[in-house]
Amino acid sequence: MLRLSTGVPKLDELVAGGIPEGFLVALVGMPGTGKTVACIHFIWAGLKNGESCIYVTTEESRESIVNQARQFKMDFLSPMKEGKLIVIDALMREKEDEWSLRDVNVEEMLDKVIAAKKTLGRGCKRLVVDSMSAFWLKAPVRAREQSYTVKRVLNRWGFTIYATSQYAITTGSAFGWGVEHVADGIIHFRRTITNGVLRRYLIVEKMRQTPHDLRAWELEILDGQGLVLRKPLVRRMEDEALPPEVMERIRRLATKES
């Protein structure tokens, strides 16, 4: 099976060498957990490999994506000028150009992506949609239907897709049925506060046709490097939900009752 690098060496190891070609992978989690940085790595890996790529941004401007890439020493501007990278901007729509969306809807996004694919040619394999959540702000009940449409239509064009989905800060969960239900893979980005310090981690929850790692891995986002996986969490993920002392009391009570 041909696999495409995620652009993060340790993450490649967790998924048996990379993302299977033609897969749609959902990157899910709350804001600020590293999803966009992972998308930038994925596109940069393709550009370094001589591929053409497409990046759809719905919650940041084109300039913001280019600047973030530069922060991690990844040059998106040169490939854009050379016709190797197209960044479709759905946020700053007042700047009308060929690669901006007038309306944030799935149908127009698909039309733009297909037009970009025709422009870039057969060497265009990678697509990022960051994020899908913007398309169902007004009608969240259509999330699963529209995610299925995106997968069905774009699969014909030979893309390997990263599609991000925002989870609610208040609940840490998805806004109903969404891209996870049609995805071939799911990488869940999470965060917690430990001893007053923000910690981020990810876990590969699903990757079809892949013997993937089942552990949660602590990650850092570093200037000049981007996303770096450090080590598996020693504590279980479910232990992160409650303070250690509370979990210990629960265990003691459970032991007494048994």
C-alpha positions as a Markdown table, in Angstrom:
| # | Residue | x | y | z |
|---|---|---|---|---|
| 1 | Met | 0.0 | 0.0 | 0.0 |
| 2 | Leu | 1.3 | 3.4 | -0.9 |
| 3 | Arg | 1.4 | 5.8 | 2.0 |
| 4 | Leu | 2.0 | 9.5 | 2.2 |
| 5 | Ser | 4.1 | 11.0 | 4.9 |
| 6 | Thr | 2.3 | 13.2 | 7.5 |
| 7 | Gly | 5.4 | 15.4 | 7.6 |
| 8 | Val | 5.9 | 14.5 | 11.3 |
| 9 | Pro | 8.4 | 11.7 | 11.6 |
| 10 | Lys | 7.1 | 10.2 | 14.8 |
| 11 | Leu | 3.5 | 10.4 | 13.6 |
| 12 | Asp | 4.5 | 8.4 | 10.5 |
| 13 | Glu | 5.8 | 5.7 | 12.8 |
| 14 | Leu | 2.5 | 5.6 | 14.7 |
| 15 | Val | 0.6 | 4.9 | 11.4 |
| 16 | Ala | 2.9 | 2.3 | 9.9 |
| 17 | Gly | 4.8 | 4.7 | 7.7 |
| 18 | Gly | 2.1 | 7.3 | 6.7 |
| 19 | Ile | -1.4 | 7.9 | 5.6 |
| 20 | Pro | -2.7 | 5.4 | 3.0 |
| 21 | Glu | -3.1 | 7.1 | -0.4 |
| 22 | Gly | -6.7 | 8.1 | -1.1 |
| 23 | Phe | -7.8 | 8.2 | 2.5 |
| 24 | Leu | -9.8 | 10.9 | 4.1 |
| 25 | Val | -8.4 | 11.5 | 7.6 |
| 26 | Ala | -10.3 | 13.6 | 10.2 |
| 27 | Leu | -8.2 | 15.7 | 12.5 |
| 28 | Val | -10.5 | 16.5 | 15.4 |
| 29 | Gly | -10.3 | 18.3 | 18.7 |
| 30 | Met | -10.8 | 21.6 | 20.5 |
| 31 | Pro | -9.2 | 24.9 | 19.3 |
| 32 | Gly | -5.5 | 25.3 | 20.1 |
| 33 | Thr | -4.6 | 21.6 | 20.1 |
| 34 | Gly | -2.4 | 21.5 | 17.0 |
| 35 | Lys | -4.7 | 20.5 | 14.1 |
| 36 | Thr | -3.7 | 23.3 | 11.8 |
| 37 | Val | 0.0 | 22.8 | 12.5 |
| 38 | Ala | -0.4 | 19.2 | 11.6 |
| 39 | Cys | -2.1 | 20.2 | 8.3 |
| 40 | Ile | 0.8 | 22.5 | 7.5 |
| 41 | His | 3.2 | 19.7 | 8.0 |
| 42 | Phe | 1.2 | 17.4 | 5.7 |
| 43 | Ile | 1.2 | 20.0 | 2.9 |
| 44 | Trp | 4.9 | 20.8 | 3.4 |
| 45 | Ala | 5.8 | 17.1 | 3.1 |
| 46 | Gly | 4.0 | 16.9 | -0.3 |
| 47 | Leu | 5.7 | 20.1 | -1.6 |
| 48 | Lys | 9.1 | 18.8 | -0.6 |
| 49 | Asn | 8.3 | 15.5 | -2.4 |
| 50 | Gly | 7.6 | 17.5 | -5.6 |
| 51 | Glu | 3.8 | 17.2 | -5.4 |
| 52 | Ser | 1.3 | 20.0 | -5.9 |
| 53 | Cys | -1.1 | 20.6 | -3.1 |
| 54 | Ile | -4.3 | 22.4 | -2.2 |
| 55 | Tyr | -5.2 | 24.0 | 1.2 |
| 56 | Val | -8.7 | 25.2 | 1.9 |
| 57 | Thr | -8.8 | 27.6 | 4.9 |
| 58 | Thr | -12.2 | 28.5 | 6.3 |
| 59 | Glu | -11.3 | 30.0 | 9.8 |
| 60 | Glu | -8.0 | 31.8 | 9.0 |
| 61 | Ser | -7.0 | 33.9 | 6.1 |
| 62 | Arg | -4.6 | 32.8 | 3.4 |
| 63 | Glu | -1.9 | 35.1 | 4.8 |
| 64 | Ser | -2.3 | 33.6 | 8.3 |
| 65 | Ile | -1.6 | 30.1 | 6.9 |
| 66 | Val | 1.4 | 31.3 | 5.0 |
| 67 | Asn | 2.8 | 33.1 | 8.1 |
| 68 | Gln | 2.3 | 30.1 | 10.3 |
| 69 | Ala | 4.2 | 27.9 | 7.9 |
| 70 | Arg | 7.0 | 30.5 | 7.8 |
| 71 | Gln | 7.1 | 30.4 | 11.6 |
| 72 | Phe | 8.0 | 26.7 | 11.4 |
| 73 | Lys | 10.5 | 27.3 | 8.6 |
| 74 | Met | 8.1 | 26.0 | 5.9 |
| 75 | Asp | 8.0 | 28.2 | 2.8 |
| 76 | Phe | 4.4 | 28.2 | 1.3 |
| 77 | Leu | 4.9 | 31.5 | -0.6 |
| 78 | Ser | 7.4 | 30.3 | -3.2 |
| 79 | Pro | 5.3 | 27.2 | -4.2 |
| 80 | Met | 2.2 | 29.5 | -4.5 |
| 81 | Lys | 4.1 | 31.8 | -6.9 |
| 82 | Glu | 5.5 | 28.8 | -8.8 |
| 83 | Gly | 2.0 | 27.3 | -9.3 |
| 84 | Lys | 2.6 | 24.3 | -7.0 |
| 85 | Leu | 0.3 | 25.3 | -4.1 |
| 86 | Ile | -3.1 | 26.9 | -4.1 |
| 87 | Val | -4.6 | 28.2 | -0.9 |
| 88 | Ile | -8.4 | 28.6 | -1.2 |
| 89 | Asp | -9.5 | 31.3 | 1.2 |
| 90 | Ala | -13.1 | 31.2 | 2.5 |
| 91 | Leu | -12.6 | 33.8 | 5.3 |
| 92 | Met | -11.3 | 37.0 | 3.7 |
| 93 | Arg | -13.9 | 37.1 | 1.0 |
| 94 | Glu | -13.8 | 40.8 | 0.5 |
| 95 | Lys | -10.5 | 40.3 | -1.3 |
| 96 | Glu | -12.0 | 38.9 | -4.4 |
| 97 | Asp | -9.6 | 36.7 | -6.4 |
| 98 | Glu | -9.7 | 33.5 | -8.3 |
| 99 | Trp | -9.1 | 31.3 | -5.2 |
| 100 | Ser | -11.5 | 32.8 | -2.7 |
| 101 | Leu | -15.0 | 31.7 | -1.9 |
| 102 | Arg | -17.9 | 34.1 | -2.2 |
| 103 | Asp | -20.0 | 31.9 | 0.1 |
| 104 | Val | -19.0 | 29.3 | 2.7 |
| 105 | Asn | -20.8 | 26.3 | 1.4 |
| 106 | Val | -19.8 | 22.8 | 0.4 |
| 107 | Glu | -20.9 | 23.1 | -3.2 |
| 108 | Glu | -18.7 | 26.2 | -4.0 |
| 109 | Met | -15.8 | 24.7 | -2.1 |
| 110 | Leu | -15.9 | 21.5 | -4.2 |
| 111 | Asp | -16.1 | 23.5 | -7.4 |
| 112 | Lys | -13.0 | 25.5 | -6.3 |
| 113 | Val | -11.1 | 22.4 | -5.3 |
| 114 | Ile | -11.8 | 20.7 | -8.6 |
| 115 | Ala | -10.8 | 23.8 | -10.5 |
| 116 | Ala | -7.6 | 24.0 | -8.5 |
| 117 | Lys | -6.9 | 20.3 | -9.2 |
| 118 | Lys | -7.3 | 20.9 | -13.0 |
| 119 | Thr | -4.9 | 23.9 | -12.7 |
| 120 | Leu | -2.3 | 22.0 | -10.8 |
| 121 | Gly | -2.5 | 18.8 | -12.8 |
| 122 | Arg | -2.1 | 15.1 | -11.9 |
| 123 | Gly | 0.8 | 15.7 | -9.5 |
| 124 | Cys | -1.7 | 17.2 | -7.1 |
| 125 | Lys | -2.3 | 14.5 | -4.5 |
| 126 | Arg | -2.8 | 16.3 | -1.2 |
| 127 | Leu | -5.8 | 18.3 | 0.0 |
| 128 | Val | -6.4 | 20.0 | 3.4 |
| 129 | Val | -9.9 | 21.3 | 4.4 |
| 130 | Asp | -9.3 | 23.3 | 7.6 |
| 131 | Ser | -12.0 | 23.2 | 8.9 |
| 132 | Met | -15.1 | 21.4 | 7.8 |
| 133 | Ser | -17.0 | 22.8 | 10.8 |
| 134 | Ala | -17.5 | 26.2 | 9.1 |
| 135 | Phe | -19.7 | 24.6 | 6.4 |
| 136 | Trp | -22.4 | 23.5 | 8.9 |
| 137 | Leu | -22.6 | 26.5 | 11.3 |
| 138 | Lys | -26.1 | 27.3 | 10.1 |
| 139 | Ala | -27.3 | 23.7 | 9.7 |
| 140 | Pro | -25.3 | 21.3 | 11.9 |
| 141 | Val | -27.8 | 18.5 | 11.2 |
| 142 | Arg | -26.4 | 18.4 | 7.6 |
| 143 | Ala | -22.8 | 17.7 | 8.8 |
| 144 | Arg | -22.8 | 14.0 | 8.1 |
| 145 | Glu | -24.5 | 14.4 | 4.7 |
| 146 | Gln | -22.1 | 17.1 | 3.6 |
| 147 | Ser | -19.1 | 15.2 | 4.8 |
| 148 | Tyr | -20.2 | 12.2 | 2.8 |
| 149 | Thr | -20.7 | 14.4 | -0.3 |
| 150 | Val | -17.1 | 15.8 | 0.1 |
| 151 | Lys | -15.6 | 12.3 | 0.4 |
| 152 | Arg | -17.6 | 10.8 | -2.5 |
| 153 | Val | -16.9 | 13.7 | -4.9 |
| 154 | Leu | -13.3 | 14.3 | -4.1 |
| 155 | Asn | -12.4 | 10.6 | -4.0 |
| 156 | Arg | -12.8 | 10.5 | -7.8 |
| 157 | Trp | -10.0 | 13.1 | -8.1 |
| 158 | Gly | -7.3 | 11.1 | -6.4 |
| 159 | Phe | -6.9 | 13.2 | -3.3 |
| 160 | Thr | -5.5 | 12.1 | 0.1 |
| 161 | Ile | -7.4 | 14.5 | 2.4 |
| 162 | Tyr | -6.8 | 16.0 | 5.8 |
| 163 | Ala | -10.1 | 17.4 | 7.1 |
| 164 | Thr | -10.2 | 19.2 | 10.5 |
| 165 | Ser | -13.3 | 19.4 | 12.7 |
| 166 | Gln | -13.6 | 21.7 | 15.7 |
| 167 | Tyr | -14.8 | 20.3 | 19.0 |
| 168 | Ala | -16.7 | 22.5 | 21.6 |
| 169 | Ile | -14.5 | 24.1 | 24.3 |
| 170 | Thr | -17.3 | 23.7 | 26.8 |
| 171 | Thr | -17.9 | 19.9 | 26.3 |
| 172 | Gly | -14.7 | 18.8 | 24.4 |
| 173 | Ser | -17.0 | 16.9 | 22.0 |
| 174 | Ala | -18.2 | 17.2 | 18.4 |
| 175 | Phe | -21.2 | 19.2 | 17.3 |
| 176 | Gly | -23.3 | 16.2 | 16.4 |
| 177 | Trp | -22.7 | 13.9 | 13.5 |
| 178 | Gly | -19.8 | 15.0 | 11.3 |
| 179 | Val | -16.8 | 14.1 | 9.3 |
| 180 | Glu | -15.6 | 11.4 | 11.8 |
| 181 | His | -18.4 | 9.1 | 10.6 |
| 182 | Val | -17.2 | 8.9 | 7.0 |
| 183 | Ala | -13.5 | 9.2 | 7.6 |
| 184 | Asp | -11.0 | 6.4 | 6.9 |
| 185 | Gly | -8.9 | 7.7 | 9.8 |
| 186 | Ile | -9.3 | 9.8 | 12.9 |
| 187 | Ile | -6.5 | 11.6 | 14.8 |
| 188 | His | -7.8 | 13.2 | 17.9 |
| 189 | Phe | -6.0 | 16.2 | 19.4 |
| 190 | Arg | -6.6 | 16.9 | 23.0 |
| 191 | Arg | -5.4 | 19.2 | 25.8 |
| 192 | Thr | -5.3 | 19.3 | 29.6 |
| 193 | Ile | -4.0 | 21.5 | 32.4 |
| 194 | Thr | -1.5 | 19.7 | 34.6 |
| 195 | Asn | 0.1 | 21.6 | 37.5 |
| 196 | Gly | -1.0 | 24.8 | 35.9 |
| 197 | Val | 0.6 | 24.1 | 32.6 |
| 198 | Leu | -1.2 | 23.5 | 29.3 |
| 199 | Arg | -0.3 | 20.1 | 27.8 |
| 200 | Arg | -1.3 | 18.9 | 24.4 |
| 201 | Tyr | -1.5 | 15.3 | 23.1 |
| 202 | Leu | -2.9 | 13.2 | 20.3 |
| 203 | Ile | -4.1 | 9.7 | 19.8 |
| 204 | Val | -4.8 | 7.8 | 16.5 |
| 205 | Glu | -8.3 | 6.6 | 17.2 |
| 206 | Lys | -8.8 | 5.0 | 13.8 |
| 207 | Met | -6.8 | 4.2 | 10.6 |
| 208 | Arg | -8.2 | 1.6 | 8.3 |
| 209 | Gln | -5.8 | -1.0 | 6.9 |
| 210 | Thr | -3.2 | 0.1 | 9.3 |
| 211 | Pro | -1.7 | -1.5 | 12.5 |
| 212 | His | -1.6 | 1.9 | 14.3 |
| 213 | Asp | -0.3 | 2.8 | 17.7 |
| 214 | Leu | -3.1 | 3.0 | 20.4 |
| 215 | Arg | -1.3 | 5.2 | 22.9 |
| 216 | Ala | -1.8 | 8.9 | 23.6 |
| 217 | Trp | 1.3 | 10.9 | 22.8 |
| 218 | Glu | 2.3 | 14.2 | 24.3 |
| 219 | Leu | 3.1 | 16.8 | 21.8 |
| 220 | Glu | 4.7 | 20.3 | 21.6 |
| 221 | Ile | 4.5 | 23.1 | 19.0 |
| 222 | Leu | 7.9 | 24.7 | 18.7 |
| 223 | Asp | 9.1 | 27.8 | 16.9 |
| 224 | Gly | 11.2 | 26.8 | 13.9 |
| 225 | Gln | 10.1 | 23.1 | 14.1 |
| 226 | Gly | 6.3 | 22.9 | 14.3 |
| 227 | Leu | 4.6 | 19.8 | 15.8 |
| 228 | Val | 6.9 | 17.4 | 17.7 |
| 229 | Leu | 5.7 | 14.2 | 19.4 |
| 230 | Arg | 7.6 | 13.7 | 22.7 |
| 231 | Lys | 6.5 | 10.5 | 24.6 |
| 232 | Pro | 3.4 | 8.4 | 25.4 |
| 233 | Leu | 1.4 | 9.5 | 28.3 |
| 234 | Val | 2.1 | 7.5 | 31.5 |
| 235 | Arg | -1.3 | 8.1 | 32.9 |
| 236 | Arg | -4.3 | 6.8 | 31.0 |
| 237 | Met | -6.3 | 9.3 | 29.0 |
| 238 | Glu | -9.4 | 8.9 | 31.1 |
| 239 | Asp | -7.3 | 9.8 | 34.2 |
| 240 | Glu | -6.8 | 13.3 | 32.7 |
| 241 | Ala | -10.5 | 14.1 | 33.2 |
| 242 | Leu | -10.3 | 14.3 | 37.0 |
| 243 | Pro | -7.6 | 15.3 | 39.4 |
| 244 | Pro | -5.5 | 12.4 | 40.7 |
| 245 | Glu | -6.8 | 12.8 | 44.3 |
| 246 | Val | -10.4 | 12.5 | 43.1 |
| 247 | Met | -9.6 | 9.4 | 41.0 |
| 248 | Glu | -7.8 | 7.8 | 44.0 |
| 249 | Arg | -10.9 | 8.3 | 46.2 |
| 250 | Ile | -13.1 | 6.7 | 43.6 |
| 251 | Arg | -10.7 | 3.7 | 43.4 |
| 252 | Arg | -10.8 | 3.3 | 47.2 |
| 253 | Leu | -14.6 | 3.4 | 47.3 |
| 254 | Ala | -14.8 | 1.0 | 44.5 |
| 255 | Thr | -12.4 | -1.4 | 46.3 |
| 256 | Lys | -14.5 | -1.2 | 49.6 |
| 257 | Glu | -17.7 | -1.9 | 47.8 |
| 258 | Ser | -16.3 | -4.9 | 46.0 |
